[in-house]
Amino acid sequence: MDVRENGGGNSDNGYKILSMLTSKPFQGFSAKTLDYKPAYRAWGGKPGWSSIAPDELSPDAAHYFLSQSSC
């Protein structure tokens, strides 16, 4: 696989590869991060959490890779 164009920090190239290796929809990344707001802390509040739900990604039927051992 040629990954020279992937500068890092971008999941799109990985998702493109994964979409060619499956025939079913799959989930992308999810994340949870501390939602820190200093002003809220000064007022006695507690930090909360922010979440990023995963996207559902579709397989690439036009470029689906089927290995010979799977035939």
PQR file of N, CA, C, O and H, with PARSE charges and radii, in Angstrom:
ATOM      1  N   MET A   1       0.837  -1.179   0.000 -0.4000 1.5000
ATOM      2  CA  MET A   1       0.000   0.000   0.000 -0.0000 2.0000
ATOM      3  C   MET A   1       0.880   1.239   0.000  0.5500 1.7000
ATOM      4  O   MET A   1       1.866   1.325   0.732 -0.5500 1.4000
ATOM      5  N   ASP A   2       0.512   2.164  -0.811 -0.4000 1.5000
ATOM      6  CA  ASP A   2       1.244   3.424  -0.906 -0.0000 2.0000
ATOM      7  C   ASP A   2       0.546   4.446  -0.011  0.5500 1.7000
ATOM      8  O   ASP A   2      -0.551   4.904  -0.330 -0.5500 1.4000
ATOM      9  H   ASP A   2      -0.289   2.095  -1.405  0.4000 1.0000
ATOM     10  N   VAL A   3       1.170   4.800   1.098 -0.4000 1.5000
ATOM     11  CA  VAL A   3       0.588   5.772   2.028 -0.0000 2.0000
ATOM     12  C   VAL A   3       1.418   7.055   2.089  0.5500 1.7000
ATOM     13  O   VAL A   3       1.389   7.768   3.092 -0.5500 1.4000
ATOM     14  H   VAL A   3       2.061   4.428   1.357  0.4000 1.0000
ATOM     15  N   ARG A   4       2.151   7.345   1.026 -0.4000 1.5000
ATOM     16  CA  ARG A   4       3.006   8.539   1.015 -0.0000 2.0000
ATOM     17  C   ARG A   4       2.232   9.841   1.150  0.5500 1.7000
ATOM     18  O   ARG A   4       2.770  10.820   1.667 -0.5500 1.4000
ATOM     19  H   ARG A   4       2.174   6.766   0.211  0.4000 1.0000
ATOM     20  N   GLU A   5       0.990   9.877   0.703 -0.4000 1.5000
ATOM     21  CA  GLU A   5       0.214  11.118   0.757 -0.0000 2.0000
ATOM     22  C   GLU A   5      -0.440  11.357   2.112  0.5500 1.7000
ATOM     23  O   GLU A   5      -1.074  12.393   2.310 -0.5500 1.4000
ATOM     24  H   GLU A   5       0.552   9.082   0.284  0.4000 1.0000
ATOM     25  N   ASN A   6      -0.300  10.423   3.045 -0.4000 1.5000
ATOM     26  CA  ASN A   6      -0.911  10.582   4.364 -0.0000 2.0000
ATOM     27  C   ASN A   6       0.060  11.334   5.268  0.5500 1.7000
ATOM     28  O   ASN A   6       1.078  10.781   5.683 -0.5500 1.4000
ATOM     29  H   ASN A   6       0.214   9.581   2.884  0.4000 1.0000
ATOM     30  N   GLY A   7      -0.247  12.576   5.569 -0.4000 1.5000
ATOM     31  CA  GLY A   7       0.601  13.398   6.415 -0.0000 2.0000
ATOM     32  C   GLY A   7       0.386  13.155   7.897  0.5500 1.7000
ATOM     33  O   GLY A   7       1.047  13.782   8.725 -0.5500 1.4000
ATOM     34  H   GLY A   7      -1.075  13.025   5.231  0.4000 1.0000
ATOM     35  N   GLY A   8      -0.512  12.271   8.244 -0.4000 1.5000
ATOM     36  CA  GLY A   8      -0.805  11.995   9.645 -0.0000 2.0000
ATOM     37  C   GLY A   8      -1.940  12.864  10.139  0.5500 1.7000
ATOM     38  O   GLY A   8      -2.159  13.962   9.627 -0.5500 1.4000
ATOM     39  H   GLY A   8      -1.049  11.762   7.571  0.4000 1.0000
ATOM     40  N   GLY A   9      -2.658  12.380  11.127 -0.4000 1.5000
ATOM     41  CA  GLY A   9      -3.749  13.145  11.714 -0.0000 2.0000
ATOM     42  C   GLY A   9      -5.005  13.185  10.875  0.5500 1.7000
ATOM     43  O   GLY A   9      -5.941  13.914  11.201 -0.5500 1.4000
ATOM     44  H   GLY A   9      -2.480  11.488  11.543  0.4000 1.0000
ATOM     45  N   ASN A  10      -5.046  12.416   9.798 -0.4000 1.5000
ATOM     46  CA  ASN A  10      -6.207  12.402   8.923 -0.0000 2.0000
ATOM     47  C   ASN A  10      -6.632  10.953   8.738  0.5500 1.7000
ATOM     48  O   ASN A  10      -5.861  10.144   8.221 -0.5500 1.4000
ATOM     49  H   ASN A  10      -4.285  11.824   9.533  0.4000 1.0000
ATOM     50  N   SER A  11      -7.822  10.624   9.145 -0.4000 1.5000
ATOM     51  CA  SER A  11      -8.301   9.244   9.079 -0.0000 2.0000
ATOM     52  C   SER A  11      -8.846   8.859   7.710  0.5500 1.7000
ATOM     53  O   SER A  11      -9.088   7.677   7.463 -0.5500 1.4000
ATOM     54  H   SER A  11      -8.448  11.281   9.564  0.4000 1.0000
ATOM     55  N   ASP A  12      -9.046   9.818   6.817 -0.4000 1.5000
ATOM     56  CA  ASP A  12      -9.699   9.530   5.543 -0.0000 2.0000
ATOM     57  C   ASP A  12      -8.986   8.455   4.727  0.5500 1.7000
ATOM     58  O   ASP A  12      -9.644   7.583   4.158 -0.5500 1.4000
ATOM     59  H   ASP A  12      -8.849  10.778   7.017  0.4000 1.0000
ATOM     60  N   ASN A  13      -7.652   8.498   4.657 -0.4000 1.5000
ATOM     61  CA  ASN A  13      -6.930   7.489   3.883 -0.0000 2.0000
ATOM     62  C   ASN A  13      -7.140   6.100   4.482  0.5500 1.7000
ATOM     63  O   ASN A  13      -7.345   5.134   3.747 -0.5500 1.4000
ATOM     64  H   ASN A  13      -7.118   9.206   5.119  0.4000 1.0000
ATOM     65  N   GLY A  14      -7.091   5.996   5.795 -0.4000 1.5000
ATOM     66  CA  GLY A  14      -7.335   4.718   6.448 -0.0000 2.0000
ATOM     67  C   GLY A  14      -8.747   4.222   6.209  0.5500 1.7000
ATOM     68  O   GLY A  14      -8.953   3.030   5.979 -0.5500 1.4000
ATOM     69  H   GLY A  14      -6.925   6.781   6.391  0.4000 1.0000
ATOM     70  N   TYR A  15      -9.724   5.116   6.261 -0.4000 1.5000
ATOM     71  CA  TYR A  15     -11.112   4.733   6.012 -0.0000 2.0000
ATOM     72  C   TYR A  15     -11.296   4.251   4.577  0.5500 1.7000
ATOM     73  O   TYR A  15     -12.058   3.317   4.329 -0.5500 1.4000
ATOM     74  H   TYR A  15      -9.556   6.084   6.448  0.4000 1.0000
ATOM     75  N   LYS A  16     -10.599   4.886   3.626 -0.4000 1.5000
ATOM     76  CA  LYS A  16     -10.695   4.448   2.228 -0.0000 2.0000
ATOM     77  C   LYS A  16     -10.174   3.023   2.082  0.5500 1.7000
ATOM     78  O   LYS A  16     -10.773   2.206   1.384 -0.5500 1.4000
ATOM     79  H   LYS A  16      -9.980   5.645   3.828  0.4000 1.0000
ATOM     80  N   ILE A  17      -9.064   2.731   2.738 -0.4000 1.5000
ATOM     81  CA  ILE A  17      -8.504   1.379   2.683 -0.0000 2.0000
ATOM     82  C   ILE A  17      -9.462   0.391   3.344  0.5500 1.7000
ATOM     83  O   ILE A  17      -9.755  -0.662   2.777 -0.5500 1.4000
ATOM     84  H   ILE A  17      -8.577   3.395   3.306  0.4000 1.0000
ATOM     85  N   LEU A  18      -9.950   0.723   4.537 -0.4000 1.5000
ATOM     86  CA  LEU A  18     -10.881  -0.171   5.236 -0.0000 2.0000
ATOM     87  C   LEU A  18     -12.141  -0.431   4.420  0.5500 1.7000
ATOM     88  O   LEU A  18     -12.664  -1.545   4.426 -0.5500 1.4000
ATOM     89  H   LEU A  18      -9.711   1.579   4.997  0.4000 1.0000
ATOM     90  N   SER A  19     -12.634   0.593   3.716 -0.4000 1.5000
ATOM     91  CA  SER A  19     -13.863   0.430   2.940 -0.0000 2.0000
ATOM     92  C   SER A  19     -13.691  -0.559   1.794  0.5500 1.7000
ATOM     93  O   SER A  19     -14.675  -1.097   1.287 -0.5500 1.4000
ATOM     94  H   SER A  19     -12.209   1.498   3.711  0.4000 1.0000
ATOM     95  N   MET A  20     -12.441  -0.803   1.380 -0.4000 1.5000
ATOM     96  CA  MET A  20     -12.176  -1.777   0.312 -0.0000 2.0000
ATOM     97  C   MET A  20     -11.994  -3.196   0.864  0.5500 1.7000
ATOM     98  O   MET A  20     -11.951  -4.160   0.099 -0.5500 1.4000
ATOM     99  H   MET A  20     -11.642  -0.366   1.792  0.4000 1.0000
ATOM    100  N   LEU A  21     -11.890  -3.321   2.181 -0.4000 1.5000
ATOM    101  CA  LEU A  21     -11.630  -4.622   2.804 -0.0000 2.0000
ATOM    102  C   LEU A  21     -12.858  -5.229   3.478  0.5500 1.7000
ATOM    103  O   LEU A  21     -12.766  -6.287   4.101 -0.5500 1.4000
ATOM    104  H   LEU A  21     -11.925  -2.538   2.802  0.4000 1.0000
ATOM    105  N   THR A  22     -14.001  -4.566   3.356 -0.4000 1.5000
ATOM    106  CA  THR A  22     -15.219  -5.078   3.982 -0.0000 2.0000
ATOM    107  C   THR A  22     -16.405  -4.896   3.041  0.5500 1.7000
ATOM    108  O   THR A  22     -16.412  -4.010   2.188 -0.5500 1.4000
ATOM    109  H   THR A  22     -14.076  -3.707   2.849  0.4000 1.0000
ATOM    110  N   SER A  23     -17.385  -5.737   3.213 -0.4000 1.5000
ATOM    111  CA  SER A  23     -18.611  -5.616   2.418 -0.0000 2.0000
ATOM    112  C   SER A  23     -19.760  -5.080   3.272  0.5500 1.7000
ATOM    113  O   SER A  23     -20.894  -4.977   2.806 -0.5500 1.4000
ATOM    114  H   SER A  23     -17.379  -6.457   3.906  0.4000 1.0000
ATOM    115  N   LYS A  24     -19.453  -4.736   4.536 -0.4000 1.5000
ATOM    116  CA  LYS A  24     -20.476  -4.253   5.455 -0.0000 2.0000
ATOM    117  C   LYS A  24     -20.132  -2.851   5.950  0.5500 1.7000
ATOM    118  O   LYS A  24     -18.955  -2.496   6.008 -0.5500 1.4000
ATOM    119  H   LYS A  24     -18.532  -4.819   4.915  0.4000 1.0000
ATOM    120  N   PRO A  25     -21.136  -2.047   6.309 -0.5600 1.5000
ATOM    121  CA  PRO A  25     -20.863  -0.745   6.914  0.2800 2.0000
ATOM    122  C   PRO A  25     -20.064  -0.919   8.207  0.5500 1.7000
ATOM    123  O   PRO A  25     -20.178  -1.942   8.882 -0.5500 1.4000
ATOM    124  N   PHE A  26     -19.264   0.080   8.540 -0.4000 1.5000
ATOM    125  CA  PHE A  26     -18.449   0.021   9.752 -0.0000 2.0000
ATOM    126  C   PHE A  26     -18.384   1.396  10.398  0.5500 1.7000
ATOM    127  O   PHE A  26     -18.677   2.409   9.763 -0.5500 1.4000
ATOM    128  H   PHE A  26     -19.172   0.911   7.992  0.4000 1.0000
ATOM    129  N   GLN A  27     -17.998   1.419  11.664 -0.4000 1.5000
ATOM    130  CA  GLN A  27     -17.935   2.676  12.397 -0.0000 2.0000
ATOM    131  C   GLN A  27     -16.542   3.281  12.333  0.5500 1.7000
ATOM    132  O   GLN A  27     -15.533   2.575  12.354 -0.5500 1.4000
ATOM    133  H   GLN A  27     -17.760   0.596  12.180  0.4000 1.0000
ATOM    134  N   GLY A  28     -16.515   4.606  12.254 -0.4000 1.5000
ATOM    135  CA  GLY A  28     -15.260   5.340  12.345 -0.0000 2.0000
ATOM    136  C   GLY A  28     -14.892   5.543  13.808  0.5500 1.7000
ATOM    137  O   GLY A  28     -15.407   4.853  14.688 -0.5500 1.4000
ATOM    138  H   GLY A  28     -17.334   5.179  12.237  0.4000 1.0000
ATOM    139  N   PHE A  29     -14.011   6.480  14.058 -0.4000 1.5000
ATOM    140  CA  PHE A  29     -13.539   6.702  15.433 -0.0000 2.0000
ATOM    141  C   PHE A  29     -14.592   7.407  16.279  0.5500 1.7000
ATOM    142  O   PHE A  29     -15.481   8.084  15.763 -0.5500 1.4000
ATOM    143  H   PHE A  29     -13.592   7.041  13.344  0.4000 1.0000
ATOM    144  N   SER A  30     -14.469   7.231  17.569 -0.4000 1.5000
ATOM    145  CA  SER A  30     -15.251   8.008  18.521 -0.0000 2.0000
ATOM    146  C   SER A  30     -14.268   8.595  19.519  0.5500 1.7000
ATOM    147  O   SER A  30     -13.157   8.089  19.675 -0.5500 1.4000
ATOM    148  H   SER A  30     -13.747   6.681  17.988  0.4000 1.0000
ATOM    149  N   ALA A  31     -14.672   9.651  20.189 -0.4000 1.5000
ATOM    150  CA  ALA A  31     -13.762  10.305  21.129 -0.0000 2.0000
ATOM    151  C   ALA A  31     -14.547  10.878  22.301  0.5500 1.7000
ATOM    152  O   ALA A  31     -15.739  11.170  22.201 -0.5500 1.4000
ATOM    153  H   ALA A  31     -15.575  10.061  20.063  0.4000 1.0000
ATOM    154  N   LYS A  32     -13.846  11.025  23.401 -0.4000 1.5000
ATOM    155  CA  LYS A  32     -14.411  11.654  24.592 -0.0000 2.0000
ATOM    156  C   LYS A  32     -13.308  12.548  25.147  0.5500 1.7000
ATOM    157  O   LYS A  32     -12.179  12.095  25.337 -0.5500 1.4000
ATOM    158  H   LYS A  32     -12.878  10.788  23.483  0.4000 1.0000
ATOM    159  N   THR A  33     -13.623  13.795  25.405 -0.4000 1.5000
ATOM    160  CA  THR A  33     -12.617  14.732  25.871 -0.0000 2.0000
ATOM    161  C   THR A  33     -13.166  15.593  27.001  0.5500 1.7000
ATOM    162  O   THR A  33     -14.361  15.882  27.049 -0.5500 1.4000
ATOM    163  H   THR A  33     -14.540  14.163  25.251  0.4000 1.0000
ATOM    164  N   LEU A  34     -12.303  15.988  27.887 -0.4000 1.5000
ATOM    165  CA  LEU A  34     -12.699  16.845  28.999 -0.0000 2.0000
ATOM    166  C   LEU A  34     -13.074  18.226  28.469  0.5500 1.7000
ATOM    167  O   LEU A  34     -12.323  18.827  27.701 -0.5500 1.4000
ATOM    168  H   LEU A  34     -11.332  15.753  27.848  0.4000 1.0000
ATOM    169  N   ASP A  35     -14.218  18.719  28.876 -0.4000 1.5000
ATOM    170  CA  ASP A  35     -14.708  20.029  28.460 -0.0000 2.0000
ATOM    171  C   ASP A  35     -14.404  21.005  29.598  0.5500 1.7000
ATOM    172  O   ASP A  35     -15.262  21.297  30.430 -0.5500 1.4000
ATOM    173  H   ASP A  35     -14.828  18.231  29.500  0.4000 1.0000
ATOM    174  N   TYR A  36     -13.178  21.496  29.617 -0.4000 1.5000
ATOM    175  CA  TYR A  36     -12.704  22.337  30.717 -0.0000 2.0000
ATOM    176  C   TYR A  36     -12.940  23.810  30.397  0.5500 1.7000
ATOM    177  O   TYR A  36     -12.473  24.317  29.377 -0.5500 1.4000
ATOM    178  H   TYR A  36     -12.480  21.258  28.941  0.4000 1.0000
ATOM    179  N   LYS A  37     -13.663  24.484  31.271 -0.4000 1.5000
ATOM    180  CA  LYS A  37     -13.935  25.921  31.130 -0.0000 2.0000
ATOM    181  C   LYS A  37     -13.543  26.590  32.437  0.5500 1.7000
ATOM    182  O   LYS A  37     -14.256  26.463  33.433 -0.5500 1.4000
ATOM    183  H   LYS A  37     -14.043  24.073  32.099  0.4000 1.0000
ATOM    184  N   PRO A  38     -12.418  27.302  32.450 -0.5600 1.5000
ATOM    185  CA  PRO A  38     -11.921  27.900  33.682  0.2800 2.0000
ATOM    186  C   PRO A  38     -12.941  28.783  34.404  0.5500 1.7000
ATOM    187  O   PRO A  38     -12.981  28.790  35.634 -0.5500 1.4000
ATOM    188  N   ALA A  39     -13.757  29.519  33.667 -0.4000 1.5000
ATOM    189  CA  ALA A  39     -14.739  30.392  34.308 -0.0000 2.0000
ATOM    190  C   ALA A  39     -15.746  29.571  35.114  0.5500 1.7000
ATOM    191  O   ALA A  39     -16.126  29.966  36.216 -0.5500 1.4000
ATOM    192  H   ALA A  39     -13.724  29.513  32.668  0.4000 1.0000
ATOM    193  N   TYR A  40     -16.183  28.427  34.566 -0.4000 1.5000
ATOM    194  CA  TYR A  40     -17.115  27.572  35.298 -0.0000 2.0000
ATOM    195  C   TYR A  40     -16.490  27.068  36.588  0.5500 1.7000
ATOM    196  O   TYR A  40     -17.165  26.981  37.614 -0.5500 1.4000
ATOM    197  H   TYR A  40     -15.875  28.106  33.670  0.4000 1.0000
ATOM    198  N   ARG A  41     -15.199  26.736  36.542 -0.4000 1.5000
ATOM    199  CA  ARG A  41     -14.509  26.263  37.742 -0.0000 2.0000
ATOM    200  C   ARG A  41     -14.461  27.378  38.788  0.5500 1.7000
ATOM    201  O   ARG A  41     -14.656  27.123  39.977 -0.5500 1.4000
ATOM    202  H   ARG A  41     -14.651  26.807  35.709  0.4000 1.0000
ATOM    203  N   ALA A  42     -14.202  28.608  38.349 -0.4000 1.5000
ATOM    204  CA  ALA A  42     -14.149  29.747  39.277 -0.0000 2.0000
ATOM    205  C   ALA A  42     -15.503  29.978  39.942  0.5500 1.7000
ATOM    206  O   ALA A  42     -15.569  30.484  41.062 -0.5500 1.4000
ATOM    207  H   ALA A  42     -14.044  28.815  37.383  0.4000 1.0000
ATOM    208  N   TRP A  43     -16.573  29.612  39.259 -0.4000 1.5000
ATOM    209  CA  TRP A  43     -17.915  29.792  39.808 -0.0000 2.0000
ATOM    210  C   TRP A  43     -18.370  28.568  40.609  0.5500 1.7000
ATOM    211  O   TRP A  43     -19.518  28.501  41.048 -0.5500 1.4000
ATOM    212  H   TRP A  43     -16.519  29.201  38.349  0.4000 1.0000
ATOM    213  N   GLY A  44     -17.469  27.608  40.795 -0.4000 1.5000
ATOM    214  CA  GLY A  44     -17.794  26.412  41.577 -0.0000 2.0000
ATOM    215  C   GLY A  44     -18.308  25.245  40.765  0.5500 1.7000
ATOM    216  O   GLY A  44     -18.678  24.212  41.323 -0.5500 1.4000
ATOM    217  H   GLY A  44     -16.537  27.663  40.439  0.4000 1.0000
ATOM    218  N   GLY A  45     -18.334  25.397  39.461 -0.4000 1.5000
ATOM    219  CA  GLY A  45     -18.807  24.302  38.606 -0.0000 2.0000
ATOM    220  C   GLY A  45     -17.738  23.241  38.408  0.5500 1.7000
ATOM    221  O   GLY A  45     -16.558  23.462  38.681 -0.5500 1.4000
ATOM    222  H   GLY A  45     -18.033  26.236  39.007  0.4000 1.0000
ATOM    223  N   LYS A  46     -18.170  22.099  37.933 -0.4000 1.5000
ATOM    224  CA  LYS A  46     -17.258  21.004  37.651 -0.0000 2.0000
ATOM    225  C   LYS A  46     -17.131  20.826  36.133  0.5500 1.7000
ATOM    226  O   LYS A  46     -18.083  21.066  35.391 -0.5500 1.4000
ATOM    227  H   LYS A  46     -19.128  21.920  37.711  0.4000 1.0000
ATOM    228  N   PRO A  47     -15.953  20.407  35.687 -0.5600 1.5000
ATOM    229  CA  PRO A  47     -15.811  20.172  34.244  0.2800 2.0000
ATOM    230  C   PRO A  47     -16.674  18.997  33.801  0.5500 1.7000
ATOM    231  O   PRO A  47     -16.906  18.054  34.558 -0.5500 1.4000
ATOM    232  N   GLY A  48     -17.127  19.072  32.602 -0.4000 1.5000
ATOM    233  CA  GLY A  48     -17.919  17.995  32.030 -0.0000 2.0000
ATOM    234  C   GLY A  48     -17.153  17.300  30.922  0.5500 1.7000
ATOM    235  O   GLY A  48     -15.951  17.511  30.757 -0.5500 1.4000
ATOM    236  H   GLY A  48     -16.939  19.838  31.987  0.4000 1.0000
ATOM    237  N   TRP A  49     -17.834  16.495  30.185 -0.4000 1.5000
ATOM    238  CA  TRP A  49     -17.229  15.758  29.094 -0.0000 2.0000
ATOM    239  C   TRP A  49     -17.955  16.055  27.793  0.5500 1.7000
ATOM    240  O   TRP A  49     -19.174  16.230  27.771 -0.5500 1.4000
ATOM    241  H   TRP A  49     -18.811  16.324  30.319  0.4000 1.0000
ATOM    242  N   SER A  50     -17.200  16.110  26.720 -0.4000 1.5000
ATOM    243  CA  SER A  50     -17.754  16.228  25.373 -0.0000 2.0000
ATOM    244  C   SER A  50     -17.452  14.940  24.636  0.5500 1.7000
ATOM    245  O   SER A  50     -16.355  14.391  24.746 -0.5500 1.4000
ATOM    246  H   SER A  50     -16.210  15.968  26.737  0.4000 1.0000
ATOM    247  N   SER A  51     -18.423  14.466  23.891 -0.4000 1.5000
ATOM    248  CA  SER A  51     -18.234  13.217  23.146 -0.0000 2.0000
ATOM    249  C   SER A  51     -18.438  13.452  21.662  0.5500 1.7000
ATOM    250  O   SER A  51     -19.232  14.297  21.249 -0.5500 1.4000
ATOM    251  H   SER A  51     -19.313  14.912  23.803  0.4000 1.0000
ATOM    252  N   ILE A  52     -17.706  12.688  20.874 -0.4000 1.5000
ATOM    253  CA  ILE A  52     -17.870  12.666  19.424 -0.0000 2.0000
ATOM    254  C   ILE A  52     -18.326  11.257  19.080  0.5500 1.7000
ATOM    255  O   ILE A  52     -17.590  10.291  19.285 -0.5500 1.4000
ATOM    256  H   ILE A  52     -17.061  12.001  21.210  0.4000 1.0000
ATOM    257  N   ALA A  53     -19.531  11.142  18.561 -0.4000 1.5000
ATOM    258  CA  ALA A  53     -20.069   9.840  18.196 -0.0000 2.0000
ATOM    259  C   ALA A  53     -19.429   9.362  16.889  0.5500 1.7000
ATOM    260  O   ALA A  53     -19.089  10.180  16.034 -0.5500 1.4000
ATOM    261  H   ALA A  53     -20.129  11.926  18.394  0.4000 1.0000
ATOM    262  N   PRO A  54     -19.263   8.064  16.731 -0.5600 1.5000
ATOM    263  CA  PRO A  54     -18.649   7.562  15.502  0.2800 2.0000
ATOM    264  C   PRO A  54     -19.582   7.701  14.303  0.5500 1.7000
ATOM    265  O   PRO A  54     -20.799   7.557  14.421 -0.5500 1.4000
ATOM    266  N   ASP A  55     -18.987   7.983  13.156 -0.4000 1.5000
ATOM    267  CA  ASP A  55     -19.736   7.993  11.900 -0.0000 2.0000
ATOM    268  C   ASP A  55     -19.884   6.559  11.421  0.5500 1.7000
ATOM    269  O   ASP A  55     -19.032   5.715  11.699 -0.5500 1.4000
ATOM    270  H   ASP A  55     -17.998   8.100  13.061  0.4000 1.0000
ATOM    271  N   GLU A  56     -20.961   6.282  10.705 -0.4000 1.5000
ATOM    272  CA  GLU A  56     -21.070   4.986  10.046 -0.0000 2.0000
ATOM    273  C   GLU A  56     -20.565   5.164   8.621  0.5500 1.7000
ATOM    274  O   GLU A  56     -21.052   6.012   7.873 -0.5500 1.4000
ATOM    275  H   GLU A  56     -21.654   6.967  10.479  0.4000 1.0000
ATOM    276  N   LEU A  57     -19.590   4.356   8.264 -0.4000 1.5000
ATOM    277  CA  LEU A  57     -18.959   4.456   6.957 -0.0000 2.0000
ATOM    278  C   LEU A  57     -19.399   3.299   6.080  0.5500 1.7000
ATOM    279  O   LEU A  57     -19.681   2.204   6.567 -0.5500 1.4000
ATOM    280  H   LEU A  57     -19.195   3.667   8.871  0.4000 1.0000
ATOM    281  N   SER A  58     -19.454   3.553   4.784 -0.4000 1.5000
ATOM    282  CA  SER A  58     -19.949   2.557   3.837 -0.0000 2.0000
ATOM    283  C   SER A  58     -18.807   1.834   3.147  0.5500 1.7000
ATOM    284  O   SER A  58     -17.737   2.405   2.935 -0.5500 1.4000
ATOM    285  H   SER A  58     -19.226   4.443   4.388  0.4000 1.0000
ATOM    286  N   PRO A  59     -19.039   0.569   2.794 -0.5600 1.5000
ATOM    287  CA  PRO A  59     -18.029  -0.160   2.027  0.2800 2.0000
ATOM    288  C   PRO A  59     -17.940   0.407   0.607  0.5500 1.7000
ATOM    289  O   PRO A  59     -18.885   1.018   0.109 -0.5500 1.4000
ATOM    290  N   ASP A  60     -16.802   0.195  -0.026 -0.4000 1.5000
ATOM    291  CA  ASP A  60     -16.583   0.633  -1.404 -0.0000 2.0000
ATOM    292  C   ASP A  60     -16.783  -0.580  -2.317  0.5500 1.7000
ATOM    293  O   ASP A  60     -15.834  -1.305  -2.618 -0.5500 1.4000
ATOM    294  H   ASP A  60     -16.034  -0.302   0.379  0.4000 1.0000
ATOM    295  N   ALA A  61     -18.019  -0.788  -2.748 -0.4000 1.5000
ATOM    296  CA  ALA A  61     -18.347  -1.967  -3.545 -0.0000 2.0000
ATOM    297  C   ALA A  61     -17.597  -1.990  -4.883  0.5500 1.7000
ATOM    298  O   ALA A  61     -17.303  -3.064  -5.408 -0.5500 1.4000
ATOM    299  H   ALA A  61     -18.790  -0.199  -2.504  0.4000 1.0000
ATOM    300  N   ALA A  62     -17.289  -0.820  -5.430 -0.4000 1.5000
ATOM    301  CA  ALA A  62     -16.604  -0.760  -6.720 -0.0000 2.0000
ATOM    302  C   ALA A  62     -15.149  -1.210  -6.623  0.5500 1.7000
ATOM    303  O   ALA A  62     -14.570  -1.646  -7.618 -0.5500 1.4000
ATOM    304  H   ALA A  62     -17.528   0.052  -5.004  0.4000 1.0000
ATOM    305  N   HIS A  63     -14.551  -1.110  -5.429 -0.4000 1.5000
ATOM    306  CA  HIS A  63     -13.144  -1.461  -5.251 -0.0000 2.0000
ATOM    307  C   HIS A  63     -12.945  -2.520  -4.170  0.5500 1.7000
ATOM    308  O   HIS A  63     -11.869  -2.611  -3.579 -0.5500 1.4000
ATOM    309  H   HIS A  63     -15.021  -0.756  -4.621  0.4000 1.0000
ATOM    310  N   TYR A  64     -13.973  -3.315  -3.913 -0.4000 1.5000
ATOM    311  CA  TYR A  64     -13.908  -4.325  -2.847 -0.0000 2.0000
ATOM    312  C   TYR A  64     -12.851  -5.363  -3.163  0.5500 1.7000
ATOM    313  O   TYR A  64     -12.823  -5.918  -4.261 -0.5500 1.4000
ATOM    314  H   TYR A  64     -14.847  -3.241  -4.394  0.4000 1.0000
ATOM    315  N   PHE A  65     -11.978  -5.627  -2.195 -0.4000 1.5000
ATOM    316  CA  PHE A  65     -10.912  -6.614  -2.342 -0.0000 2.0000
ATOM    317  C   PHE A  65     -11.384  -7.933  -1.764  0.5500 1.7000
ATOM    318  O   PHE A  65     -11.731  -8.017  -0.585 -0.5500 1.4000
ATOM    319  H   PHE A  65     -12.001  -5.176  -1.303  0.4000 1.0000
ATOM    320  N   LEU A  66     -11.397  -8.965  -2.599 -0.4000 1.5000
ATOM    321  CA  LEU A  66     -11.759 -10.308  -2.160 -0.0000 2.0000
ATOM    322  C   LEU A  66     -10.540 -11.188  -2.368  0.5500 1.7000
ATOM    323  O   LEU A  66     -10.138 -11.445  -3.503 -0.5500 1.4000
ATOM    324  H   LEU A  66     -11.116  -8.897  -3.556  0.4000 1.0000
ATOM    325  N   SER A  67      -9.952 -11.650  -1.275 -0.4000 1.5000
ATOM    326  CA  SER A  67      -8.746 -12.463  -1.396 -0.0000 2.0000
ATOM    327  C   SER A  67      -9.064 -13.802  -2.031  0.5500 1.7000
ATOM    328  O   SER A  67     -10.201 -14.272  -1.975 -0.5500 1.4000
ATOM    329  H   SER A  67     -10.278 -11.442  -0.353  0.4000 1.0000
ATOM    330  N   GLN A  68      -8.063 -14.413  -2.633 -0.4000 1.5000
ATOM    331  CA  GLN A  68      -8.245 -15.714  -3.295 -0.0000 2.0000
ATOM    332  C   GLN A  68      -8.645 -16.798  -2.302  0.5500 1.7000
ATOM    333  O   GLN A  68      -9.387 -17.714  -2.654 -0.5500 1.4000
ATOM    334  H   GLN A  68      -7.139 -14.032  -2.679  0.4000 1.0000
ATOM    335  N   SER A  69      -8.160 -16.703  -1.059 -0.4000 1.5000
ATOM    336  CA  SER A  69      -8.497 -17.724  -0.069 -0.0000 2.0000
ATOM    337  C   SER A  69      -9.946 -17.639   0.381  0.5500 1.7000
ATOM    338  O   SER A  69     -10.459 -18.579   0.989 -0.5500 1.4000
ATOM    339  H   SER A  69      -7.557 -15.959  -0.772  0.4000 1.0000
ATOM    340  N   SER A  70     -10.621 -16.517   0.091 -0.4000 1.5000
ATOM    341  CA  SER A  70     -12.014 -16.343   0.495 -0.0000 2.0000
ATOM    342  C   SER A  70     -12.981 -16.866  -0.551  0.5500 1.7000
ATOM    343  O   SER A  70     -14.183 -16.952  -0.299 -0.5500 1.4000
ATOM    344  H   SER A  70     -10.205 -15.753  -0.403  0.4000 1.0000
ATOM    345  N   CYS A  71     -12.466 -17.218  -1.724 -0.4000 1.5000
ATOM    346  CA  CYS A  71     -13.344 -17.655  -2.820 -0.0000 2.0000
ATOM    347  C   CYS A  71     -13.902 -19.030  -2.604  0.5500 1.7000
ATOM    348  O   CYS A  71     -14.655 -19.529  -3.441 -0.5500 1.4000
ATOM    349  H   CYS A  71     -11.489 -17.148  -1.929  0.4000 1.0000
TER
END
